[in-house]
Structure formats: C-alpha cells, structure tokens
Amino acid sequence: MMATHQNRLLSGLLLLSLLASATVAQPLAHARKQTHNTAQAPDIRKQYPFLPPEMTVSDPQTLAAPPSEDTPPAPTEGEVISLSQQGSQAVSGSSSVVARLNASLTQDSALPDKVAATKSFQELAAAHMAKQQDSKAAREKAEALDPTVEQDLNTLWRETLVRNPVVRFSVGHLTTPADLGPKRSSLFVSKTLNALIQGATLGAMMLPGGGVYRDMTVATVGQAFSNLATRKLAPQHPAARPLSQTEQIQLAQLVDGLKLRLTESYLDYRNSASQLARCRSQSVVLRQQYQAAKEKNDAVMAMMLGSSYHQARLKELEAEEALLTSEKILERLAGPGILSTLAFQGVPAAKASQAMATKAPVSPAASAKPSTHPGPALLAAPSASPGKVTPPPPSTKPVQPVAPMGVAVVQPVKPIVQTDVGPSITGGAALPPSLKPAVTTVALQPAKALKGTPDPRPLPDVPAVDYALLELPQGARP
Amino acid sequence: MSRRSLLLCQLTLIGALALLPVSVWAAASSPAASAPEMTLQQVLTQIQTQKQDQLALEQEALTLLWRAAVVRSSPIRLALEKLSNPVAESTPTDKSSGAKARSVVKQAAQLGAVTSAMLTGSPLGLVTGQILSDALTVDGQTPARIGVSDVDLALLTKEVEQLQHQLLSRYLVYRKSRRLAYASRQSREAAFKDLQAGVARLSFQLGPSSSKDALEKHPLFQVMQAQYDQIAQLEQYYVRQWRQHAEALMLLTGPEAVEAMERQVGTQLFENASL
C-alpha cells in the first residue's frame, strides 16, 4: 500500500516538474532572441571585465544580477529590466527571490566588488607574467650552464681523437673523401675504354702497308693501354684494400660507442663530484658532533649521532666510488691530464671561494693560485693529505695545515674509531653481546671517574637530549 | 660453487680481522658549526691524492685480472686464431694450423703488456706497436703480419678495448662493493660499541633498582636499537652486493684470479676506508 502511494506521488511530482520546465523554456527562448537582437554584450563586459569571453549574455543569472536601479541609465536599460522581469515572473518564485537577492547584494557592495574583481584579475595577470619571467630566467640560467658541458665535452673528445689511435684510425677512414681514398673507377667507363682501345688496335692493324712487326707492336701497345685502363696490373695488397660497408659500419659503431661512453661518464663525473662535496661536508659536521658527544660522555647521544655519522660516511664512500669510476673511464679515453683542466670545476669553485672569502681567512699562497687552471697547481698544493698516513703532531699545539683553496681552516682530527672507543663506563667489564645487558651487572661508577675530559668549547649545534621530555626520573640525570 | 663460497668466507674473514689503518682522509674540520661548503676542487684534489697512493696496487690487481681474462675471452681467442692463420679456412684438415693457433692463444697473455696503460690510457698501442705481431709470431721465425690488414687490427683492438672496458668496469664495481662492505662492517662494529656504552649509560641513569624490562621499554633504548638495526641492515646489503659483484668478476676472470688478487693486494687496496 505504502509503495503504491509513493509511486503515485513520485509520478505526480515528475509530471509537475515537466510542466514547469515547459513553461520556463518558452520565455527563456524568447529572452535569448531578444538579447541577441539588442546586443547586450558590450555593456555587461564593461561592468564585469573579468567575465570569460565564452560566456553569453543569455545567461539568466547574469541578466538578473546587474542592478538596474543604481547603475547609470544605459541605452538598453529598459530592455534589460523587462527581460529580467519577464524571466523572474516566468520562472517560479524562488528564482525571483534569487534575482532580488543578487540585486541587493550588488547594491550594497557594487563598487568594492567590482574593484576587487578587477584587482584580482590584474593580480592574476601580474602573477602569471611574473611566473613566466621567472621560468624564463630559470631557462636562461639553465642555458647559461650549458656551455660548460659543451665546452668540456669538446675538449674531451678532441683529446680522445688525439690520443686514441683506433679512434683516429676509424675516424680517418670514415671521413676520407673519395679522391683521397683508394681509387675506384666505374665498370662501365673502364669497359668502354677497353673496347675503344681494342677497336683502335684492330683498326691500326688493318691499316694497309704494314708488316708482322708493326702488327705485333700495335697489338702490344694496345694490350698495354687496355691493361692500364682496366687496372689489371695495379698492386693488389690486402692492406690497401678499401673498407667494405660492414667494416665501415663496425668502425662507426666503435666511434659512436666511445663517444657515448665519454658523454655519459663525463656527466656522471660532474654529478658525483658535486654530490661527493655535499656528502663529505655533511659527514665532517656529523663527525664533529659525534666526537663532541663522546667527549661529553653523553653515550646515548653519541650512539645516535654516531649512527647517523656512519650512514653519512657510507653515502659519502658511495659517491666517492662513483666519482672514481667515472673518472677512470674518462681517463682511459681522454687521458689523465685533461680532467683537471675541465671548465666545470672553475665556475663553482670560484664562486665558492668568493663566498667563503668573507668567512675564512685565505692564505696568500692559496689566493695566489689561479683558479681557472687548477691542474698542476692543485696537485702541488699543500693539501690536508687525505690519503696519506699522517701521524698526529707530537707537540701539544696542533699545527694547522692550510686548505688548498683556503676555504676552511682545518685542524688535524684524530681518527675516531680507535681501540679506546669502547665504553669505559662499565669499568672495563665487557658487556654481553646480546645487546641486553643485565642492569645489575653494570658497575655504578661515579661520573667523575669517566674517561675523557669535557670540551670547554660551547657546542650550540649538538642538541642535548631533553630527558624530561622522555619521562626520565629527574634524580637519575647525571 | 663450494669453492667460491669458501673463498667468499675467506674474504669475509680477511675483512673482519684486518686492522684499521690510521690513515685519515678527511682531515678537514672547521670550528664553525655550520657545514663548510666543500668546493669541487678540494674534493677532486683529495681524490687525486688518494688515487696516487693506490695506483701501483691497482695496476698490480688489474694485471692479475687481465692476464686471466684475456686468455678466457672467446672473441679474442677466435680473432687471434683467425689472424694467426689466414688460410685456415681453406685447409681445415691441416693439423699444424690447429697447434699453431693454440700456441698463439697461449701467447695471448702477452696482450697483458698493455695493462699499465689500462688505468691511465687506452690499450691501443696494439695498432702501432709490436705487441700483436709478437703475439702472433709463433716460433719467432714466421712473421705474422702477412695477412693482417689495418682493419683487422682495428677490429681486434676494438675487441680488446671492449674486454678491457668490461673488466675495468666490473673491477670498479667490485671495488666499490668491497670497500663499502668493509666500511659498513667497521661502522657496524663501532655502532655496536656505541650501543653498549649507550645502554650502560641508560641503565646507570635509570638507577640500580630499575628492572631489565623497564630498560628495554625505554624510548631511548628503542631508538638506539633501531639505529643499530639500520646500520646492521646496511652492512648486510653491502655484503650481499659484494658477493654478487665478486661472482660477476669471476665470470670474466675465473675465481683463481680474484682469489689471488685478494690475497696479494686486497687488504691494502680495499680496506683503507677509515671511519
């Protein structure tokens, strides 16, 4: 019973809505015709410049929205009013309410609304322009970086061509013009020439008044000429044989492969050099913090900092190996000397030295070094001797070696991982390796007896563990 | 297979027992708190110094590997056989040609004379030098270059170059994984010591009356354990990589050459990464 009632109600509602739409559609179509006749578009555009161009004036909401009372009388005002009235009357009461609401809203805040709209439009346009300019600047910046790559690749390839005999050989064979290469004549021309010579020989032999000797002479000379024409007597050395198509393809593949390898390893070299610089400076800082935490006998903090230091160190080793790999491949192709003269090292190094000149004192020897051609100068520069075993100076006052570019004042750092790394807190008793030492076995040494002296230098960057946050009892704090 | 795994175990033991060298590669530490921006030139200079120290050792290692690889390489064997006997196709039943080719291939290890150029340059003295003709001369009497044209030489040199590139890149990958495996092991051991110290300190802070359970449930303990686990996982990863790349290198040179290289120069060459 209830279901049938609902069905009836629904069908009635459907019928009603159909009727309403039919009554609405007619005056709307009428209004559309009239607006097309009267051409309302420019006026509306003058009022609302932010309207998108595809929006037509026949939109009933747009037509109902403009307040016809407070705006100065336009030539088409009456028609607009009549249109809106017609629309609002024809449509149900709710839409007339909407029209009135719209009118009141625009009446109250007509000017600020318009101004805000235009302002936001202008702002949008300005932002768009700025964005475009930014992207243009970025593109220009990226394009400004490109010449280094191209220059370096040109240098490397030129050096490869000079150094590498096989590449030189292949390129020479591939680029030799036809007249400098091995001679090859057309079969048709040689046969024609041969036939002409033989015909002339026969004709000469058939001339009257000759003897046997003359005929023999003519035949011999003709044979010699035809041999010359067909190049039968040319030396047939296998080494002088011209390249076949397959061999040319092979040589071209060889050259292309070498070129590709050169390009790839150059880009790898560049990337991994900058990455290594980043990783190394990061791990240096982490190592300092780790050491400082150890010197402060903050074992918990030292463990955490130490693990992040170890991870950074492994990352750095990875970058170092990537650099060494690409460097080795480049050296095999283009020679070891050329790498230090590549152009890409000069630009960021000069920038960095300029930037760091204000922070760190630059030694005169380092500043006297030309940064554009660092090759032999850098090799001879007194570096911090990274690879060599340098025993720590016996004197108490540490000698400060000078960094090659004077970027940072370096101090010799004693290696962290030593045999005395172990926890002296346990009083020499080794903990069981199960990572879960029994609490009772830990000897409660007083903090004064701990090994190591505290660092007098303030360390703002090492964050102390806030034990209160971690809900540790206050009395247990050392 | 068992032999390889035995070798790898040996290598692992060597890595574990080796002493940590005292070399310090990164002596730079500034008192400034912020990260000092290392320039590319600094880094490259450090790398150069590091490389100069290891150049002789690397040459030794690569000579060992190359001697093994060039004899095992089938394209080079084929090329040498063909070039040493250009008429072998016409007389396939000739017994002397096979013996001659075999003796030529035995001498192919002479191509290893170019290993010094393998690190610093290209192997291509082959074309201009006498290396190939020496290798192709069987009994010191027959000049071998009769049938060998420039193009043959260039193509053979291409094969040699490709083999050297392959060997070098596999060696470099092996070296990377080997060094990282060693360094990660060192890191793990250091982190274990740190973990012991940290746990001891934590239990000291908790007081003697606190239970073992309270220590294990402490957030600092858990954080430390998680950090240690990360390092241990890294070590496992790098050791796995090392084994994989050792297998790849052994495919090219045979396990004996890798074993010999590890025995002779492995410790000095791969275990100098200080922490």
Interface residues (C-beta under 8 A of the other chain):
Chain A: R163 N164 P165 V166 F169 S170 H173 P238 A239 R241 L243 E247 Q250 L251 L254 R261 A273 S274 L276 A277 R278 R280 S281 Q282 S283 V284 V285 R287 Q288 N297 D298 A299 V300 A302 M303 M304 G306 S307 S308 H310 Q311 R313 L314 L317 E318 E320 E321 A322 L323 L324 T325 E327 K328 I329 E331 R332 L333 G335 P336 S340 F344 Q345 P348 A349 A352 S353 A355 M356 K359 A360 S371 P374 L378 L379 A381 S383 A384 S385 P386 G387 K388 V389 T390 P391 P401 A403 P404 M405 V407 A408 V409 V410 Q411 P412 V413 K414 P415 I416 V417 V421 G422 P423 I425 T426 L431 P433 L435 K436 P437 A438 V439 T440 V442 L444 Q445 R457 L459 P460 D461 V465 Y467 L470 E471 L472 P473 G475 A476 R477 P478
Chain B: L20 P21 V22 S23 V24 W25 A26 A27 A28 S29 S30 P31 A32 A33 S34 A35 P36 E37 M38 T39 L40 Q41 Q42 V43 L44 T45 Q46 I47 Q48 T49 Q50 K51 Q52 D53 Q54 M118 L119 T120 G121 S122 L124 G125 V127 T128 G147 S149 D150 V151 A154 L155 T157 K158 E161 Q164 H165 L168 S169 L172 V173 R175 K176 R179 L180 A183 S184 Q186 S187 A190 A191 F192 K193 D194 L195 Q196 A197 G198 V199 A200 R201 L202 S203 F204 Q205 L206 G207 P208 S210 S211 K212 L215 E216 H218 P219 L220 V223 M224 Q225 Q227 Y228 Q230 I231 L234 Y238 N272 A273 S274 L275
